[in-house]
Amino acid sequence: MKKTLLGSTALVAVGLLASPALASDPLKVTIGGNVVTGFYVIDADSVGGLEFQDTKVALVARNIDIKAEGTLDNGLVAGVMAKLQLNTDFQDSGNQANISGSTATFRQLFAYLEGGFGKFEIGGTDGAAYKMHYTSPWFVPGNGVDSPNIYNHPAGSFANPRSSTFSLMATDANKVSYFTPRLAGFQLGASFTPDTSLNGPLANGNGTGFKYTTFTGNNIGNVFEIAANYAGTLGGVDVGVDGFYVSGSVNDNNPFTNFSNGADPEEYGFGANLGYAGFTLGGAYYKSSDLDYGAGQSVAFKDVEAKVWTAGLKYATGPWQVGIAYLKSQDEGSVGPSGFAGLGAEQSFWQIGGGYSLGSGVDLGLDLQLIKAKPASGASDIDAKSAGLVLAVAF
């Protein structure tokens, strides 16, 4: 990814630090980002007499990344990482606030220290379980079946099952994390998040606020994450393996979220990647209990369960890469359809495609999707087939 190097004056200008670094040894600042676009032709089933669009222009992953980093006189590496998101997902038609069109927010902002002891991070960012996870490979530029940026199915506007094997209970929320040094290929990581409703720099430290912010419905706090992975080469095969466990507590006295009383939200999962001679075989499994994820936040929801698994194969040579991947997900439990969960919602997601690097962070790709989803128990299956041309630019 091509970066633009700036001096300490620019660092102060973007407001990342309250005062400039010492002129004798300033932190170096790089600015980068990415945008993924695509044009798709879609054939989707009608739902309740409603017909869905047969073409689509996708504009996703609109991020500006600002990073300040330097090595101190004592050998420690210190830095700040900020991720600016240009509005939220334009394709989320279920949330009209997301298509206002002109806002920009810091999705993540955190500081870190790294040395022989490992690495500490503090601030709004993803936790250890998320950052150490392996899953099915992405081969279409900027898109894949696990946590897709572009999802061409009308069930996305209804109660549909989750499409991620990553831990999302405390994603982007203010937390503290520690990662051990990697020894013989092994690494451990742990994170603690007091309140999942406090995201990035939005909480300025004034006061303590309500416990688990009752007014947003984001009622999970005291989230603890533990993760471990291995990255190395065994017999000429590149190997990556991980496992994680995440648990949180709930404010049972929240009058706005009585559906969570008695909930004990948990997540666990594992994943693996094997690479050899240009081929990458990968997959992952995830399961959660008393947890629902929608509208960009996790909510404790008694007796809601979800399980997801995925597998995929990619081949890359020179500027080319091609692949095939599959994801299967299902919501389970004893809670019926509501604004937060759909009992029995299922999904199967096939993706076939590839990409070609044009150089300088510019990639062109072909994305073929075949998705079958059932929004909730008793509902009819909804099929959607799509083909798209994707242009992804990283800078």
Buried (B, 14 or more C-beta within 10 A) or exposed (E): EEBEEBBBEBBBEBEBBEEEBEEEEBBBBBBBBBBBBBEBEBEBBEBEEEEBEEEBEBBBBBBBBBBBBBBEEEEEEBBBBBBBBBBBBBBBEEEEEBEEEEEEBBBBBBBBBBBEEBBBBBBBBBBBBBBBBBBBBBBBBBBBBBBBBBBBBBBBBBBBBBBBBBBBBBBBBBBBBBBBEBEEBBBBBBBBBBBBBBBBBEBEEEEEEEBBBBEBBBBBBBBBBBBBBBBEEEEEEEBBBBBBBBBBBBBEEBEEBEBBBEBBBBBBBBBBBBBEEEBBBBBBBBBBBBBBBBBBBBBBBBBBBBBBBBBBBBBBEEEEBBBBBBBBBBBBBEBEBBEBBBBBBBBBBBBBBBBBBEEEBBBBBBBBBBBBBBBBEEBEEBBBBBBBEBBBBBB
